[in-house]
Amino acid sequence: MRAIDREAKRSQARRVAYERSAQKIALLEEAADAADEYQQMIDQLVGAHRIAFRPVDWEAKAQCEPLPMPERTSVTEEAARRAAGGYHPNWFDRTFGLARGKVARLESAVAHAVIHDEAMHRAECGKVRAVNDGIELARKLIALDRDAVAKVVNEQSGLGDLPFCVEALDLWFGENRQVIARVDGLDLEDMPTQSVTLLQSGKASVKPLSPAKIQELHRANICASALRVAVELLKVVPVPMVEVVMETDLLDPATGHIEPKPVLSVKVSRQAIATLALERTEAPAVVERLGGEMDWNSRRGFAAIADGCVA
C-alpha cells in the first residue's frame, strides 16, 4: 500500500508540475501577444503614411479610344444546327427506336447553344462596357468632375479602411485644380496612456506613458494621417497637389467647450511625394520639410491654427 501511495503522490507531483509549466507558457505567450499588439497599434498610429506611392495613370486611360460594341455571333448555335440537320438514323436507331430520342437531344442542344451564344455576347458586351466606362471615368477625372472624384475616392482609395487614422473626411474643390481635404483626425484621448514591452524574462512590462510622450504620439498620428490622406488622394485623383487640413478636439478657452479645431495644414504635391521614401520616414519630419503649418509643443500639445484654408 505504501508503494502505491508513493507512486500516486509522484504522479500527482508530475501533474502539478506539468500544469504549472503549461500555465507559465500560457502567460509568456500572452505577454508576447500583448507586446506585439501594442507595437502594431503604435505602428498604425504613427506609421499610416509608410506606403508606396503608385498613382493611377488616368492621362493614359483618358487618351484611349472607346471600343465598339461586339456583334452577336451564333457560332455555337450554327454548329448545333449543323449537327441536328446532318443526323440520319441508321438501321440500328430505326430498329430499336432510338432515333426519336437522338433527335430530341439534338434539338435540345440547339436551344442550349442559343442560350450559350447569348450569354457569351452579354459577357463580351460587359467587358467592352467596363473598358469604355473606365475611359469615360478617366476623362471625367481629368476634367475634375466632382461626382467622378467622389466615386473614385470611395471605390479605389484606401481611405475607408484606415484604422487609427481618419474618422471623417470632406473634400473641397478650389480654383486651378485645387483639392482640399478637411479631415477629422483622432483626439488626444484616443492615444494610448500605457506602454507594453516584453522583458528578457518573458514577462510583460506595463508602464504609464508620460504626458509629453502621449502628446508626441498625438502629433505623430496627426502628421501621419495627413500624409496618408494626401497620398491616397494623389494616387487616385489626377491633380498636382492636395492640401490637407487636420482637425482634432481642443478646449476653447473663450467658451470652455471642447470643439473640433484645425491643428495642421499641409500642402502635398505629387512631385514631392514621388521623391520621398515614405516607408522609412517619420511623419512630423516630412510635414516640417513640406512646410506644414502647425502649432504644437510637448507640454500643451496642439493649439488651433488660422481657419482660412477652406472657403
N, C-alpha and C positions, 0 to 999 in steps of 0.2 A: 504494500500500500504506500509506503514512503517513497519507493521508486516511482510509482505512478504519480504521486503528489509532486515530486521534484520535476518530473517531465511536464506536468501540467503547468507548473509555475514557470518553467523555462519557455514553454510555448506562449504563455501569457506575456512574458517579458519581451519575447521576439515580436509579438503582435503589437504591443505598446510602442516598441522602438520603431517598427515599420510605420505605425500611424503618425508618430511624431515626425519621422522623416518625410512622410508624404505631406504633412501639414507645413513643414518648413519649405519644401519645394514649392508648394502652392503659394505660400507667402512671398517667396522670392520671385515667382512668376508674376504675381500680382504687382509687386513693386516694379519689376521691369516694364510691365504693361502700362502702369501709371506714369512712369517716367517717359515712355515712348509717346503716350497720348498727350502729355503736356508739351513735349517737344514738337509734335505735329501741330498742336494748336498754336504754338508760338510761330512756327514756320508759316502757317496760314495767315496769322495776324500781320506779320511784318514782311512776308515774302510773296504777297499776291502778285507783285509786279514781275517776278522772276520767271518769265516765259519768253519763248522765242517769238519774234515779230515776223509773221508771214502774211502779208496783206494779200487780199484778193485782187487780181488784175482785171478790174472792171473795164478799163480802157480797151483792152484786147477783146473782151467779150462784146462790148458795145459796137466794135467795128465789124463784127461778123454779120453776114447776110442771113436773114431768116430762111429756113429750109422750106421747100414746098411740101404740101401735104401729100403723102403717098397715095397712089391709086389702089383701089381694091383689086386684088387678084383672085383667081379661082383655081389655082394650081392643084390643090388637094381635091377639090370638087371635080374638076375635069378628069383627074386620074381615076377617081372613084366611078365616074360615069363611064369611062372607057372600060373599066373592069366589068361593070354591070352590063354594058352593051355587048361586050365580047364574050359573055358567058353563053355557051351552048351545051345543054345537058347531054352527057354521054349515055351509053347504054346502061351503065351501072346506075346512074342517077335516075333514069327513067324507070328502070325495072324496080328499084327499091323505094321509089317515091321521094328521093332526096332533092329533086330539082326545085320544088316549091320552097323549101327551107333555105337553099342556097340563094335563090332569087331574093327572098325576103332579107337575108343578111346583106346582100349586095346593095339593095335599096336603102337599108338602114345605114350602111357605110356612106352612101351618097349624102344622106341627111346629116350625118355627123361631120362629113367633110365640109359641108356648107357652114356649119357652126364653127368648125376649126378655122376656116378661111376668114370668117367674120371676126373671130377673136384675134387672129394674127393681125388683121387690118387695124382693129382698135388699139392693139398694143403698139404697132408701128406709129399710128397717129399720136398716141400718148407720148412716145419718145420724142417725136418731132415737136409736139406742143411744149414739152418740157424744155427743149433746146431753145425754141423761139421765145418762151416765157422768160428764160434766163437772159436772152439778148435784150428783150424789152425791159426787164428789170435793170440790167446794166445801163441802158440808155437813160432810164429814169433817174438812176442814181447819179450818173454823170451830170444830169440837169438838176440834181439835188432836190428831187421831188420828195416832199415830206412824208407822204404815205409810204413811198418806196424805202426811204431811210428807216422809218419806224418798223417796217416789215423785216428788213434785213438785220436790224439790230436785235429784234425779238427772236428771229429764227436762226441766225448764223453767228451771232456773237456769244461769248461765254458769260455775259453779264447776269444772266438769270441763274447761274449755278456757282456763285461766288460765296463761299462760307466766310464768316468773319470779315466782311469787306463792305458790302453795299446793302443798305436797307431799302432805298428808293432812289430813282434817277429820273430827271426830267431833261429833255433836250430842247434847246433853243436855237433858232436859226437867225443869224445876223447878216449883214451885208458882206459882199466879197467872199462868199462861200464859207462864212464863219459859222462854226458849230460850237455851242457852249453846252456843257453837261453840268447840271446842278445836282449834286449827289448828297443824299442823306447818309452820312457815314456813321460809324459806331461811336458811342459816347464813352466817356471816361469810365463810367460804371460797368461797361461791358468788358473792360480789361481784367485779366486775372489778378488776384491780390496775393497769390501764393505761388511759389515755385516748387517743382517736384524734381528731385535729382536722385540718381541711383548711386549709392555709396559702394565702395570696394567690398564691403561686407555683403552686398546684395540687398540691403535694406533701402527703403525709400526714405529720402530726407525731404520733409515738407517744411518750408520756411516762408514767413511773410515777406512780400516784396516791399521795398521802401517806397514811400510816396513818389520820390524822384524817378525810380525805376518804372513805376506804373505810368507816370507822365511820359517817359521816354517810349514806352510801348505804345501809348496812345498816339504820339507823334509819328512813330514809325508806321503804325497802322493807317493813319490818315494819309500819309505820303504814299505808302504802297498802294492804297485803294485808288488814289487819284491817278497814279501812273497806270494801274491795271485798267481803269476805265478808259484812259486815253489810248492805250494800246489796243483794247478791244474795239473801240470806235474807229481808230485808224486802220485796223485790219479789214473792216467791212464797209466803211464809208469812204468814198474817194474824195477826200478833202486834204489839203496840205497841212492843216493844223486844227487842233481842237483845244479849247480852253475848258479846264475842269475846275469847278468851284465846289469845294467840300464844305459841308455843314456838319455841326455837331451841337449837342445841347450845352448851353452855357448859362450861368447865373447872370441875369441882367441887374447890375447894381441899382439902376434907376427905379426898377419896378419890384425887385426882389423875386421875380419869377424866373423859372428856368425855361429858356426858349431856344429854338434852333438858330444858330448864327453861322455866317460864313467864317471859316478859320484858315482856309488855304485857297489860293487861286494860282493856277499854273498853266501856262501855255506850252503845249507839247506838239512839236512839228514832226511830220513823217520823216524828214531828213535827219532830225536829231535822234529819234528812236532807232533808226536804221544803223546809226553809228555807235550806239550804246550796247554793251554786253550786259543786258539787264539781269541775266541769270546769276551774275557774280557781283551785283551792286547792292548797296544799302540805299533804301528809298529816300531818306532825308537828304543824303549827299547828292542824289540825282536831282531832286527837286531844287536844291540850292543851286546846282550847276545850271539848271534850266531857267533860273531867275524867278522862281516861285515866290509869291507874296505870302508871308506867314508871320504871325506874332506869337512866339512861344518861348517859354523858359521852363526849366525843370522844377522850379518852385511852385508856380501857379498854373503851369500848363498853357493852354491856348487862350488867347484873347481874340475878340472879334476883329475882323478887318473890314475895311470900307466895302459896303454892299453896292458897288457900282458896276459889277461885272455883267449883270443881266438887266436888260432894259425892261 
